[in-house]
Structures are given as structure tokens and as C-alpha cells.
Amino acid sequence: MARYANPEVLVETDWVLANMNKPGIKLVEIDVDTKAYDAGHIPGGVGFNWQTQLQDQVRRDIISKEAFEKLIGGAGISNSDTVILYGDNNNWFAAYGFWLFKIYGHKEVRLMNGGRVKWLNEKDKPLTTDLPKITPVKYTAAGPNLDLRAMLPQVFEAQRGGWNLVDVRSPDEFTGKVIAPPGMSETAQRGGHIPGARSVPWSTAVNQDGTFKSAEELQNIYIQQKGVDPKKDTIAYCRIGERSSHTWFVLKYLIGLNNVKNYDGSWTEYGNVVAAPIEKA
């Protein structure tokens, strides 16, 4: 059986259970908010709120290098620590956190395969509501490495050919039947997809328990079935950048494509741009 291109970026729940109290291992739960974390989390883990702590609260952007340093150092994480990320919604927001850690140059960062739900479903895995005792440290970020991020001009460039554009939203979002999933507040003026994009919903990459499918299955889905060309650069997008972070992780680290970018502006930016070309169906 073929291995993932970078198998070291994934750890299993049993590995986390065996290593969660070891020096140099730091657990971080990243959710859309911290309600789930407050209700119970892996002992010793800190919780990050995706909405308020990983997003700039004035302009639509990732947090600055200085804000990242303050957040990570304030959580007691040093540059030499191995950071294990997990979260709700099949690790959408944890994958976004992984992307952000890589933008700012953290070397040792992993995703816990299956995320929060898998941990909860395994009866031998402990939960606590106790907050960890944290000693803040000085953290120095690198970068930012903007090669991992697509901005709107690159998205327009990609439509002219030579790139893979991967839309990871649901089929109804891709066709324009709906602009956003039910109950989601972030939306756009128009529905549809970026011209030339291939529809590969993020969920095709995971098993029923939320773990990632095998290397062979992922290569078959993205390359053989959906026609993602390994020789081309790739941009993944969704609605607000969290689901596309999940697919970015799959394409870059599990399949091993060379140049993969996450377009975190995604449809809530593109679908609001005046005169931007849109396809439906």
C-alpha cells in the first residue's frame, strides 16, 4: 500500500493518548468558536477560537505575524514544540490552523486524524473541562510564507489556464443552486463557481469516521477521477477558506502536489467582485 507523501503530518488518536503529557508536545483544539472546547477537551490542550483569534478583527485577513506570535507564545508554545492540532467539523478549522502555522514557519505541526469527533467516539479517550496551566513563552514567527496563499489576482490568472482550480464546496454551491449552506451567515451576491474549476467536495477525502482516506484512494479521486493535473500549480477554494484548507492539506501533504495554494478569500470574496466571470451548472 502506498504511503502518504508526508505521513509525518498525521498522528492517530492512540498516539495522542500515549504522548499528550510528554514535554515538547502541545495540543491545540481549533473550533469555529470555543463552545465545544469548554464542554470538554483533551487534557492539557488549549483552545483557539477560529473567528476571533485566527482572523483579523478589523480587516478581512489572517492575523498578523505579531498577533500570531502573541497568541502562540501566550499559549505556552515555543518554536521547538511539536504542535498537534484537532477540532470540530472534521478538522476544517484545525486544517486552517495548520495552514496558518505553516504560513508563519512553524516546523513541527501535525493534525490528529479524525479530529474531535473521533476522539469523542473512542471510549478510552479522556476529556476534561479543566483549563491547562500555561506559562507564556517568547515565540518568534517567520514569514509570512505567502506562497501558500492565493489572492484574487492569482485566481483571475488561473482562469486563463495552466492551473488546477479545485472547488471543494457542495455540488449545490458549485452549481449556484445555493450560495451558502443552510444557517451560514457569510454569503455572496452571486452563486456559481470560478470558471474552469473542478468540483471535488472536501468530504470525498474522508472516511465515515472523519479520518483521511488512503493514499491510493485520494490519488484516484483527485487525479484519475477529477483530472487534477499533478504537473500544474493548484488553487483550492470554498466559501470562507476553512474547507479549502482541509483540501489544501490533502493535496499538498497527503498526495504531495508541488505548489498548492489556499484561496481563503474563496466564494465570499469572489462571488461579490463586480464583473468577475462566474459559471453555473
C-alpha positions as CSV (number, residue, x, y, z in Angstrom):
1,M,0.0,0.0,0.0
2,A,1.3,3.4,-1.0
3,R,2.1,5.8,1.8
4,Y,1.1,9.4,2.1
5,A,3.6,11.8,0.5
6,N,4.2,13.3,4.0
7,P,2.9,10.7,6.6
8,E,4.6,12.6,9.5
9,V,1.9,15.3,9.3
10,L,-0.8,13.0,10.7
11,V,-1.0,11.4,14.1
12,E,-3.6,8.9,15.3
13,T,-5.8,9.3,18.4
14,D,-3.9,6.5,20.1
15,W,-0.6,8.3,19.5
16,V,-2.0,11.4,21.1
17,L,-3.2,9.5,24.1
18,A,0.2,8.0,24.6
19,N,2.1,11.2,24.1
20,M,-0.1,14.0,25.3
21,N,1.7,14.6,28.6
22,K,5.2,14.5,27.1
23,P,7.5,17.6,27.2
24,G,7.6,19.3,23.8
25,I,4.1,18.1,22.7
26,K,1.5,20.8,22.7
27,L,-2.2,20.1,21.9
28,V,-4.4,22.8,20.4
29,E,-8.1,22.4,19.7
30,I,-9.3,24.8,17.0
31,D,-13.0,25.3,16.5
32,V,-15.2,27.9,14.9
33,D,-15.8,29.1,18.5
34,T,-14.8,27.6,21.9
35,K,-18.1,26.2,23.0
36,A,-17.1,22.6,22.2
37,Y,-13.7,23.1,23.9
38,D,-15.4,24.5,27.0
39,A,-17.7,21.5,27.2
40,G,-14.7,19.1,27.2
41,H,-11.3,18.8,25.6
42,I,-8.2,16.6,25.5
43,P,-6.4,17.1,28.8
44,G,-3.6,19.6,28.6
45,G,-4.9,21.1,25.3
46,V,-5.5,24.8,24.7
47,G,-8.4,26.1,22.7
48,F,-8.3,28.6,19.9
49,N,-11.4,30.4,18.5
50,W,-11.2,30.5,14.8
51,Q,-13.4,33.5,14.4
52,T,-11.8,35.8,17.0
53,Q,-8.3,34.6,17.4
54,L,-7.1,33.4,14.0
55,Q,-8.9,36.2,12.0
56,D,-8.0,39.9,12.0
57,Q,-11.0,41.6,13.6
58,V,-10.7,44.9,11.6
59,R,-10.0,43.8,8.1
60,R,-10.7,40.5,6.4
61,D,-7.4,38.8,6.7
62,I,-5.3,36.3,8.6
63,I,-3.9,37.6,11.9
64,S,-0.6,39.4,11.6
65,K,2.8,38.0,12.4
66,E,2.8,40.0,15.7
67,A,-0.6,38.7,16.6
68,F,0.4,35.2,15.8
69,E,3.5,35.4,18.0
70,K,1.4,36.8,20.9
71,L,-1.2,34.1,20.5
72,I,1.1,31.2,20.2
73,G,3.6,32.3,22.8
74,G,0.8,33.2,25.1
75,A,-0.4,29.6,24.8
76,G,2.9,28.4,26.1
77,I,4.1,27.1,22.7
78,S,7.7,27.5,21.8
79,N,9.3,27.3,18.3
80,S,10.8,23.9,19.1
81,D,7.5,22.3,20.2
82,T,5.6,19.8,18.2
83,V,2.1,21.1,17.9
84,I,-0.9,18.7,17.5
85,L,-4.0,20.3,16.1
86,Y,-7.5,18.9,16.1
87,G,-11.0,20.3,16.1
88,D,-14.7,20.1,15.1
89,N,-16.3,19.8,11.7
90,N,-13.9,17.1,10.5
91,N,-10.8,19.2,11.3
92,W,-11.8,22.0,8.9
93,F,-10.6,24.7,11.4
94,A,-7.7,22.6,12.6
95,A,-6.5,22.4,8.9
96,Y,-6.9,26.1,8.7
97,G,-4.7,26.4,11.8
98,F,-2.2,24.0,10.2
99,W,-2.1,26.3,7.1
100,L,-1.6,29.3,9.4
101,F,1.2,27.7,11.4
102,K,3.0,26.9,8.1
103,I,2.5,30.4,6.8
104,Y,4.4,31.6,9.9
105,G,7.0,29.0,9.6
106,H,6.4,26.5,12.5
107,K,8.3,23.4,11.6
108,E,6.7,20.6,13.7
109,V,2.9,20.7,13.3
110,R,0.5,17.8,12.9
111,L,-3.2,17.0,12.5
112,M,-4.9,14.5,14.7
113,N,-6.5,12.1,12.2
114,G,-10.3,12.1,12.7
115,G,-10.4,15.2,14.8
116,R,-12.6,15.9,17.8
117,V,-15.4,13.6,16.8
118,K,-13.2,10.5,16.5
119,W,-11.7,11.2,20.0
120,L,-15.2,11.5,21.4
121,N,-16.3,8.3,19.9
122,E,-13.5,6.3,21.4
123,K,-14.5,5.3,24.9
124,D,-10.9,5.0,26.2
125,K,-10.1,8.7,25.4
126,P,-10.4,11.1,28.3
127,L,-12.0,14.6,28.3
128,T,-11.7,17.4,30.8
129,T,-13.2,20.8,31.4
130,D,-10.1,21.9,33.4
131,L,-8.1,24.6,31.8
132,P,-4.4,23.8,31.4
133,K,-1.8,25.7,33.5
134,I,0.1,27.8,30.9
135,T,3.4,29.5,31.2
136,P,3.7,32.1,28.4
137,V,6.9,32.0,26.4
138,K,8.6,34.1,23.7
139,Y,7.6,32.9,20.3
140,T,9.2,34.2,17.1
141,A,7.4,33.6,13.8
142,A,8.9,33.5,10.4
143,G,7.4,34.7,7.1
144,P,4.7,35.1,6.3
145,N,5.2,32.5,3.5
146,L,2.6,33.8,1.1
147,D,3.4,31.1,-1.4
148,L,0.8,29.0,0.5
149,R,-1.9,31.6,-0.1
150,A,-3.8,32.6,-3.3
151,M,-5.1,36.1,-3.6
152,L,-7.6,37.4,-6.1
153,P,-5.2,38.4,-8.9
154,Q,-3.8,34.8,-9.0
155,V,-7.3,33.4,-9.1
156,F,-8.0,35.5,-12.2
157,E,-4.7,34.4,-13.7
158,A,-5.6,30.7,-13.0
159,Q,-8.7,31.0,-15.1
160,R,-6.6,31.5,-18.2
161,G,-5.3,28.0,-17.9
162,G,-2.2,26.3,-16.6
163,W,-3.6,25.9,-13.1
164,N,-5.8,23.4,-11.3
165,L,-8.8,25.2,-9.7
166,V,-10.4,22.9,-7.1
167,D,-13.8,23.9,-5.7
168,V,-14.3,21.9,-2.5
169,R,-17.9,23.1,-1.7
170,S,-21.0,21.0,-2.0
171,P,-22.4,20.3,-5.5
172,D,-25.3,22.7,-4.9
173,E,-22.9,25.5,-4.1
174,F,-20.8,24.7,-7.1
175,T,-23.8,24.9,-9.5
176,G,-25.2,28.0,-7.9
177,K,-28.4,26.4,-6.6
178,V,-27.4,27.7,-3.2
179,I,-24.9,30.4,-2.3
180,A,-24.1,29.1,1.2
181,P,-25.0,26.0,3.3
182,P,-28.2,26.5,5.5
183,G,-27.6,28.7,8.5
184,M,-24.4,30.2,7.3
185,S,-24.2,33.9,7.6
186,E,-21.2,34.6,5.3
187,T,-22.5,34.8,1.8
188,A,-22.1,36.4,-1.6
189,Q,-24.2,38.4,-4.1
190,R,-24.0,35.6,-6.7
191,G,-23.9,31.8,-6.8
192,G,-21.9,29.5,-9.1
193,H,-18.2,28.7,-9.4
194,I,-15.0,30.2,-10.7
195,P,-14.7,29.4,-14.5
196,G,-12.6,26.3,-15.1
197,A,-12.9,25.0,-11.6
198,R,-13.4,21.3,-10.9
199,S,-15.9,20.2,-8.3
200,V,-14.3,18.0,-5.7
201,P,-16.2,18.3,-2.4
202,W,-13.9,18.2,0.7
203,S,-15.9,15.2,2.1
204,T,-14.7,12.9,-0.7
205,A,-11.3,12.9,1.0
206,V,-12.5,11.4,4.3
207,N,-13.9,8.1,5.7
208,Q,-17.1,7.9,7.7
209,D,-15.2,8.4,10.9
210,G,-13.6,11.6,9.7
211,T,-10.1,10.1,9.1
212,F,-8.5,10.6,5.7
213,K,-8.8,8.0,3.0
214,S,-5.8,6.1,1.9
215,A,-3.1,7.5,-0.4
216,E,-4.4,5.3,-3.3
217,E,-8.0,6.4,-2.8
218,L,-7.0,10.1,-2.7
219,Q,-4.9,9.9,-5.8
220,N,-7.7,8.0,-7.6
221,I,-10.3,10.6,-6.6
222,Y,-8.3,13.8,-7.3
223,I,-6.1,12.7,-10.2
224,Q,-7.7,9.8,-12.0
225,Q,-11.4,10.7,-11.5
226,K,-11.4,14.5,-11.2
227,G,-8.5,15.2,-13.5
228,V,-6.3,17.3,-11.2
229,D,-3.0,17.5,-13.1
230,P,0.0,16.9,-10.8
231,K,2.2,18.9,-13.2
232,K,0.2,22.1,-12.7
233,D,0.0,24.5,-9.7
234,T,-3.2,24.3,-7.8
235,I,-5.6,26.6,-6.0
236,A,-8.2,25.2,-3.7
237,Y,-11.2,27.3,-2.6
238,C,-14.5,27.0,-0.8
239,R,-16.8,29.7,0.8
240,I,-14.7,31.2,3.6
241,G,-11.4,29.3,3.4
242,E,-11.8,26.6,6.1
243,R,-13.0,23.7,3.9
244,S,-10.4,24.5,1.3
245,S,-7.7,24.4,4.0
246,H,-8.7,20.8,4.5
247,T,-8.3,20.0,0.8
248,W,-5.1,22.1,0.6
249,F,-3.7,19.8,3.3
250,V,-4.8,16.7,1.4
251,L,-3.3,17.9,-1.9
252,K,-0.1,19.3,-0.6
253,Y,0.8,16.9,2.2
254,L,-1.0,13.6,1.6
255,I,-0.9,13.4,-2.2
256,G,2.2,15.6,-2.5
257,L,1.4,18.1,-5.2
258,N,4.2,20.6,-5.5
259,N,2.6,24.0,-5.4
260,V,-0.8,24.2,-3.7
261,K,-2.4,27.4,-2.5
262,N,-5.4,28.0,-0.3
263,Y,-7.6,30.8,-1.6
264,D,-9.0,31.8,1.8
265,G,-11.0,34.7,0.3
266,S,-12.9,32.0,-1.5
267,W,-16.5,32.5,-2.7
268,T,-17.5,35.2,-0.2
269,E,-14.8,37.3,-1.9
270,Y,-15.1,36.1,-5.5
271,G,-18.9,36.0,-5.6
272,N,-19.0,39.7,-4.5
273,V,-16.5,41.0,-7.1
274,V,-18.1,43.3,-9.6
275,A,-17.8,41.9,-13.2
276,A,-16.0,38.8,-12.1
277,P,-16.8,35.9,-14.5
278,I,-18.9,33.1,-13.0
279,E,-20.0,29.7,-14.3
280,K,-23.0,27.7,-13.2
281,A,-24.1,24.1,-13.7
